[in-house]
Amino acid sequence: MDVKAEIIAILKDVTGLDDVGSDPDANLFQDGVLDSMATVEVLVAMQDKFDIQVPVSEFDRNQWNTVNKMVDRVGELEEE
């Protein structure tokens, strides 16, 4: 499974929404898909899945608000 598919699977698991990720450029915060608690759950799941570190204190919603941006950030963090 590629990174995008893995992220969508995490989002579906955390939110319980089957159609999350159907538009990978949809803003997950503006659309009400993610709230603060769900965001923390997604970040923890992504940290475990991809062996990356995303300090909550350094979390910027604008860098994580779409599936495509999440894929980009995970790729960047995997390279660090």
Secondary structure as UniProt FT lines:
FT   HELIX           3..15
FT   TURN            18..21
FT   TURN            24..25
FT   TURN            28..32
FT   HELIX           36..50
FT   HELIX           56..58
FT   HELIX           61..64
FT   HELIX           67..79
//
